[in-house]
């Protein structure tokens, strides 16, 4: 069982891509699944994150605050502004532009920690940035979405704040509490958590793709291109910021990956909960979930080839 879970987590990118393709080819199977299931699946992923986090993961905030501040500032400026710019450049319709902005305004994704480790980046910085940006998300994600998309779409900041608390922060806190109360159980569960998270993310992507399969087949190439550019530019600009500030190579890699890889499942969840009038707003998050796992694996391979 452990070996199977290892393979599932190791080949997460292939799993998510396969789920997306199957949902696109055979959408009828998942079209009956209510989209609100996405929120529960994301909660499972966040619960798993809580079980794996340790209090010492946040010590970096106090021991190396400058690195974390740089990383989080980059996270919540580069990706939102790139999202807004790309939506304008490609003249995306209202719903798709909203979805791209939502992805850009979300915190870093948990997969970034694995990719940073594989890329021989600063893992402590990566984990610290993911934790801090996730804690900041209830405040910054709604405000940034309102600032960048509020002129064309009604953005309920308070409602989004509460949603992120329930869907993201609460499951993480529950995971932390369970880990503190039953450490032995948690130690055994940790071996299986990455696989369960991978399956949950694959299901989120599949449900969204299936629900919008017809529209994707007709005009999905532009949004795929925008999502790819969003991710690749984030990776590149994140690395450039580290270089301009004279950071070490492992730190540059960590910031690059943290900035470029988003919690795109949260973006799709927020689109489902708060922008039901714009169903296509869920699409950029789903495509990002597929693509950033592929690009992350490639980037980790390229970084490993460069000697530090």
Helices and strands as residue ranges (DSSP letters): H 2-10, H 12-25, G 27-29, H 37-52, G 55-58, H 59-63, H 65-89, H 94-105, H 111-118, H 123-149, H 157-164, I 165-169, H 170-181, H 183-211, H 213-219, H 221-244, H 249-260, H 264-274, G 279-282, H 283-305
